[in-house]
Amino acid sequence: MRASRADLVVCGEVVVAAELSGLETAEAIGISAGRVVNTGTRRDVTDAAAPAARVVDAGHAAVIPGLHDFHMHLVGLARTRGGVRLDDATNGVEVVDRLRAAAAELDQGAWLTGRGWSEAQLSSVAVGALDEAVGEHPAFVTSHDGHSAWASSAALRLAGVRAATTDPRGGRLERDPHGAPTGILRETALDLVAPLVERRQGDALREPLDATLRELAAFGITGASEAGDYTDANGIGGDAALGDSYSSLTDLAGLVDGRLRLTLGIPVDAIATAASGGLRTGAMLEDRRTMRFGWAKEYADGALGSGTAALFGSRSCGDGGTGILRVDPDELDALFAAARPAGIGLAVHAIGDRAAATVLDAVGRAPD
């Protein structure tokens, strides 16, 4: 079958296409309906294109394939634009100072959110520093790895968390010597407070998501796989049952579709819903050009930075703990049994060696 004639030709000082090997380059690339059909000299590619093809001259710029980030929290990334950025704070004092300044700008009782603190930063400040900084504002500030959060006393009260609250399965409340929660939440303990946090969805998410898409494009990122977030129990719109991240993006498909080749994941709790709707891993979403269904996401453990990666031996730093294993073998077996017949892939977060071994054993037991 004859190859399609290009409807778009992009020329540049140097053009590197996926099918070119080694240091081989070209002067132009021909594209038809979003797919590369040929590369070569400017003259050859232009002559082979359709008569009405659009020709873009990139001048002295290099033209390279777009990058695909296969593990991105796109919705969470967009939402950080409305919170306090802490990843570049030099120490714990600066973290607290930024939170204090942000709280001073809020209306009474409004939630304060942010992201980016590290264990090293918080080790240098008093446990009550967050309350001192934000007062009666409920605050929920996630760590740089997203596996821990620092919640204010006002936030804990709203969530009904007190000394008598037991650690949830797969999570932990850090406590002071008297057993009272300090506000540091690990893994599934984030779920005690997260559902109460005000978050941008729908039209409120449109502007920060648009800005994030523009930033990704500037970095040459043209594709992404949405890996979900701790907010995934709180969906929106017609796809609400498929999780917050998934439904927030399909709700704004008109903004996203065509700008990013996006693979959308769901939480494992949504496997049955996805299967009943005929969704299959790799399939394009109905009426969408660049959005496809991905996989169901499960967490086997946490992260090294938060001290929650499940290890066989104790950590050489921090509290010396062996981390948190969030699922047991029987649960993994049940997930594989539900997902495989439905044609839905599983993506399992496993950082520590104990978590990785647990998951690999489950893969070995899973039916073909």
C-alpha positions as CSV (number, residue, x, y, z in Angstrom):
1,M,0.0,0.0,0.0
2,R,1.3,3.4,-0.9
3,A,2.3,5.6,2.0
4,S,0.2,8.6,2.7
5,R,1.4,11.9,1.4
6,A,2.4,14.3,4.1
7,D,0.0,17.1,5.0
8,L,2.6,18.7,7.3
9,V,6.3,19.2,6.6
10,V,8.7,20.5,9.3
11,C,12.1,21.6,8.2
12,G,15.0,22.5,10.5
13,E,18.8,22.9,10.8
14,V,18.8,19.3,12.2
15,V,15.9,16.9,12.2
16,V,16.1,13.7,14.2
17,A,13.3,11.2,13.8
18,A,12.5,8.0,15.7
19,E,13.3,5.8,12.7
20,L,16.8,7.4,12.2
21,S,19.6,5.5,13.8
22,G,22.9,6.5,15.4
23,L,23.9,10.0,14.5
24,E,22.0,10.1,11.2
25,T,19.9,13.2,10.8
26,A,17.7,14.8,8.1
27,E,16.6,18.2,7.0
28,A,12.9,17.7,7.0
29,I,10.2,15.4,8.3
30,G,6.8,14.6,6.6
31,I,3.7,14.0,8.7
32,S,0.3,12.7,7.7
33,A,-2.6,12.7,10.1
34,G,-0.3,12.9,13.0
35,R,2.1,10.2,11.9
36,V,5.6,10.4,10.4
37,V,5.6,9.2,6.8
38,N,9.1,10.1,5.6
39,T,12.3,12.0,6.4
40,G,15.0,13.3,4.2
41,T,16.3,16.4,2.5
42,R,14.1,19.5,2.5
43,R,13.5,19.2,-1.2
44,D,12.7,15.5,-1.2
45,V,10.2,15.6,1.6
46,T,8.5,18.8,0.3
47,D,8.2,17.3,-3.2
48,A,6.7,14.1,-1.8
49,A,4.1,16.0,0.2
50,A,0.5,16.7,-0.7
51,P,0.1,19.8,-2.8
52,A,-1.7,21.7,-0.1
53,A,0.7,20.5,2.7
54,R,1.6,23.0,5.4
55,V,5.3,23.7,5.6
56,V,6.8,24.8,8.9
57,D,10.4,26.2,8.8
58,A,12.0,25.9,12.2
59,G,15.0,27.9,10.9
60,H,18.2,27.0,12.7
61,A,16.4,25.0,15.5
62,A,16.8,21.3,15.9
63,V,13.6,19.2,15.5
64,I,13.5,16.1,17.7
65,P,10.8,13.6,18.7
66,G,8.6,14.6,21.6
67,L,9.2,13.1,25.0
68,H,6.7,10.9,26.8
69,D,6.8,11.0,30.6
70,F,5.5,7.5,31.6
71,H,4.9,8.4,35.2
72,M,3.3,11.8,35.8
73,H,0.8,13.1,38.3
74,L,-0.6,15.7,35.9
75,V,-3.7,16.7,37.9
76,G,-1.6,16.9,41.1
77,L,1.0,18.9,39.3
78,A,-1.5,21.4,38.0
79,R,-3.0,21.8,41.5
80,T,0.3,22.7,43.1
81,R,0.1,26.0,41.2
82,G,-2.5,27.0,43.8
83,G,-0.5,25.9,46.9
84,V,2.7,26.8,48.6
85,R,5.8,25.6,46.8
86,L,8.4,24.2,49.2
87,D,10.7,22.0,47.1
88,D,13.3,24.8,46.8
89,A,13.2,25.9,50.5
90,T,16.6,25.8,52.0
91,N,15.6,24.6,55.5
92,G,12.7,24.0,57.8
93,V,12.6,27.6,59.0
94,E,12.0,28.7,55.4
95,V,9.3,26.1,55.0
96,V,7.5,27.4,58.0
97,D,8.0,31.1,57.0
98,R,6.5,30.4,53.6
99,L,3.5,28.7,55.2
100,R,3.0,31.5,57.6
101,A,3.1,34.1,54.8
102,A,0.6,32.1,52.8
103,A,-1.8,31.7,55.7
104,A,-1.8,35.4,56.3
105,E,-3.3,35.9,52.9
106,L,-6.2,33.5,53.3
107,D,-9.8,34.1,54.3
108,Q,-10.7,32.9,57.8
109,G,-11.1,29.1,57.9
110,A,-9.8,28.6,54.3
111,W,-7.6,25.6,53.7
112,L,-3.9,26.0,53.2
113,T,-2.2,23.5,50.8
114,G,1.3,23.0,49.6
115,R,3.9,20.5,48.6
116,G,7.6,19.8,48.6
117,W,8.9,19.5,52.2
118,S,11.5,16.9,53.1
119,E,12.2,14.9,56.2
120,A,15.5,16.7,56.6
121,Q,13.8,20.1,56.6
122,L,11.2,19.1,59.2
123,S,13.8,17.6,61.5
124,S,15.0,21.1,62.2
125,V,11.7,22.6,63.3
126,A,9.5,22.0,66.3
127,V,6.6,19.6,66.0
128,G,4.1,22.4,66.6
129,A,5.6,24.8,64.1
130,L,2.8,24.3,61.6
131,D,0.1,25.3,64.0
132,E,2.1,28.3,65.1
133,A,2.4,29.4,61.5
134,V,-1.2,28.8,60.2
135,G,-3.2,29.3,63.4
136,E,-6.8,28.0,63.0
137,H,-6.5,27.4,59.2
138,P,-6.8,23.7,58.3
139,A,-3.6,22.9,56.5
140,F,-2.5,19.9,54.5
141,V,1.0,20.0,53.1
142,T,2.4,17.0,51.2
143,S,6.0,16.0,51.1
144,H,8.2,16.1,48.0
145,D,7.5,12.4,47.3
146,G,3.8,12.6,48.0
147,H,3.8,9.7,50.5
148,S,3.6,11.9,53.6
149,A,1.6,14.9,54.6
150,W,1.9,17.5,57.4
151,A,-1.6,18.4,58.7
152,S,-2.4,21.1,61.2
153,S,-4.4,20.6,64.4
154,A,-7.4,22.3,62.8
155,A,-7.3,19.8,59.9
156,L,-7.0,16.9,62.2
157,R,-10.0,18.1,64.3
158,L,-12.1,18.4,61.1
159,A,-11.1,14.8,60.2
160,G,-11.9,13.5,63.7
161,V,-8.3,12.4,64.2
162,R,-7.2,12.2,67.9
163,A,-5.0,10.2,70.2
164,A,-7.5,7.3,70.2
165,T,-7.4,7.1,66.4
166,T,-5.7,3.9,65.3
167,D,-3.3,3.7,62.4
168,P,-5.2,2.7,59.2
169,R,-4.1,-0.4,57.4
170,G,-1.2,0.5,55.1
171,G,-0.5,3.8,56.9
172,R,0.8,5.4,60.0
173,L,0.1,8.4,62.2
174,E,3.3,9.8,63.7
175,R,2.8,10.5,67.4
176,D,4.5,12.4,70.2
177,P,5.8,10.6,73.4
178,H,2.3,10.8,74.9
179,G,0.6,9.1,71.9
180,A,-1.0,12.2,70.4
181,P,-0.8,12.6,66.6
182,T,1.9,15.1,65.6
183,G,0.2,15.9,62.2
184,I,2.7,13.9,60.1
185,L,0.7,11.3,58.1
186,R,2.2,8.4,56.2
187,E,0.7,6.5,53.2
188,T,-3.0,5.6,53.7
189,A,-3.1,7.8,56.8
190,L,-3.3,10.7,54.3
191,D,-6.8,9.5,53.4
192,L,-8.0,10.4,56.8
193,V,-7.7,14.1,55.9
194,A,-7.3,14.3,52.1
195,P,-11.1,14.0,51.3
196,L,-11.8,17.1,53.3
197,V,-9.2,19.3,51.5
198,E,-10.6,21.8,49.1
199,R,-9.3,21.0,45.6
200,R,-9.7,22.5,42.2
201,Q,-11.9,20.5,39.8
202,G,-13.9,21.4,36.7
203,D,-13.6,25.0,35.6
204,A,-11.5,25.8,38.7
205,L,-8.8,23.4,37.3
206,R,-8.9,24.7,33.8
207,E,-6.5,27.6,34.2
208,P,-3.7,25.8,36.1
209,L,-4.0,22.7,33.9
210,D,-3.7,24.9,30.8
211,A,-0.6,26.5,32.3
212,T,0.9,23.1,33.1
213,L,0.2,21.9,29.5
214,R,2.0,24.9,28.2
215,E,5.0,24.3,30.5
216,L,5.2,20.7,29.4
217,A,5.2,21.7,25.7
218,A,8.0,24.1,26.4
219,F,10.1,21.2,27.7
220,G,9.3,19.1,24.7
221,I,7.0,16.8,26.6
222,T,4.2,15.7,24.1
223,G,3.0,12.6,25.9
224,A,2.3,11.6,29.5
225,S,0.9,8.7,31.5
226,E,-1.3,9.9,34.4
227,A,-0.3,7.9,37.5
228,G,-3.1,9.1,39.8
229,D,-2.9,10.7,43.2
230,Y,-4.0,10.2,46.9
231,T,-7.2,12.1,46.0
232,D,-8.5,9.4,43.7
233,A,-11.6,8.6,45.8
234,N,-13.1,12.0,44.9
235,G,-14.0,12.0,41.2
236,I,-16.1,14.5,39.2
237,G,-18.7,14.3,36.4
238,G,-19.7,11.3,34.4
239,D,-16.4,9.4,35.1
240,A,-16.4,10.1,38.8
241,A,-16.3,6.4,39.7
242,L,-13.0,6.1,37.8
243,G,-11.2,8.4,40.2
244,D,-10.3,12.0,40.7
245,S,-7.3,12.1,38.3
246,Y,-9.0,10.2,35.5
247,S,-12.3,12.1,35.7
248,S,-10.8,15.5,36.2
249,L,-8.9,15.0,32.9
250,T,-11.9,13.6,30.9
251,D,-14.0,16.4,32.3
252,L,-11.6,18.8,30.7
253,A,-11.0,16.7,27.6
254,G,-11.7,19.7,25.4
255,L,-8.7,21.4,26.9
256,V,-6.4,18.4,26.9
257,D,-7.3,16.3,23.9
258,G,-5.0,17.0,20.9
259,R,-2.4,18.8,23.0
260,L,-0.9,15.8,24.9
261,R,-0.9,12.1,24.1
262,L,-2.3,11.1,27.4
263,T,-2.7,7.6,28.9
264,L,-5.1,7.7,31.8
265,G,-4.9,5.4,34.8
266,I,-7.5,4.4,37.4
267,P,-7.4,3.3,41.0
268,V,-7.8,-0.5,41.5
269,D,-11.1,0.1,43.2
270,A,-12.5,1.1,39.8
271,I,-11.5,-2.0,37.9
272,A,-15.1,-3.4,38.0
273,T,-16.5,-0.1,36.8
274,A,-14.0,0.2,34.0
275,A,-14.6,-3.4,32.9
276,S,-18.3,-3.0,32.8
277,G,-17.9,0.1,30.6
278,G,-15.8,-1.8,28.1
279,L,-12.6,0.0,28.9
280,R,-9.4,-1.9,28.0
281,T,-5.7,-1.1,28.4
282,G,-4.4,0.7,25.3
283,A,-7.8,1.5,23.8
284,M,-8.5,5.1,22.7
285,L,-11.2,6.8,24.6
286,E,-14.4,7.3,22.6
287,D,-14.4,10.5,20.5
288,R,-10.9,11.4,21.7
289,R,-7.9,11.9,19.4
290,T,-5.0,11.6,21.9
291,M,-6.4,10.1,25.1
292,R,-6.3,6.4,25.8
293,F,-7.1,4.1,28.7
294,G,-4.2,2.9,30.7
295,W,-4.1,0.6,33.7
296,A,-5.2,0.2,37.3
297,K,-2.8,1.6,39.8
298,E,-2.0,-0.1,43.2
299,Y,0.5,0.8,45.8
300,A,2.5,-2.0,47.4
301,D,4.5,0.3,49.6
302,G,5.7,3.9,49.9
303,A,8.9,5.8,49.3
304,L,12.5,5.9,50.7
305,G,12.3,9.6,51.4
306,S,9.3,9.2,53.7
307,G,10.8,6.0,55.2
308,T,7.8,4.0,54.0
309,A,9.4,1.8,51.3
310,A,8.9,-1.8,52.4
311,L,12.3,-3.3,53.0
312,F,13.6,-6.7,54.2
313,G,16.2,-5.0,56.4
314,S,16.1,-1.8,58.4
315,R,17.0,1.5,56.8
316,S,20.5,2.8,57.3
317,C,19.2,6.2,58.1
318,G,16.1,7.8,59.7
319,D,14.2,5.7,62.2
320,G,15.7,2.4,61.1
321,G,12.2,1.0,60.2
322,T,11.4,-1.5,57.6
323,G,8.7,0.6,55.9
324,I,5.0,0.0,55.2
325,L,3.7,-2.9,53.1
326,R,0.3,-1.6,51.9
327,V,-1.1,-4.8,50.3
328,D,-0.8,-8.5,51.2
329,P,-0.4,-11.4,48.7
330,D,-4.1,-12.4,48.8
331,E,-5.1,-8.9,47.8
332,L,-2.6,-8.9,44.9
333,D,-3.9,-12.3,43.7
334,A,-7.5,-10.9,43.7
335,L,-6.5,-7.9,41.7
336,F,-4.7,-9.9,39.0
337,A,-7.7,-12.2,38.9
338,A,-10.1,-9.3,38.4
339,A,-8.0,-7.3,36.0
340,R,-6.5,-9.8,33.6
341,P,-9.8,-11.3,32.2
342,A,-11.1,-7.7,31.7
343,G,-8.1,-6.8,29.6
344,I,-7.0,-4.2,32.2
345,G,-3.3,-4.0,33.1
346,L,-2.0,-3.5,36.6
347,A,0.6,-0.9,37.4
348,V,2.0,-1.6,40.9
349,H,4.1,0.9,42.8
350,A,6.9,-1.1,44.5
351,I,10.0,0.7,45.7
352,G,11.5,-1.4,48.5
353,D,12.9,-4.9,48.0
354,R,10.3,-6.5,50.2
355,A,7.5,-4.8,48.2
356,A,9.1,-5.8,44.9
357,A,9.5,-9.4,45.9
358,T,5.8,-9.5,47.1
359,V,4.6,-8.1,43.8
360,L,6.8,-10.4,41.6
361,D,5.7,-13.4,43.5
362,A,2.1,-12.4,42.8
363,V,2.9,-12.0,39.1
364,G,4.3,-15.5,39.1
365,R,1.1,-16.9,40.6
366,A,-1.2,-15.0,38.3
367,P,-3.0,-17.0,35.6
368,D,-1.9,-16.5,32.1
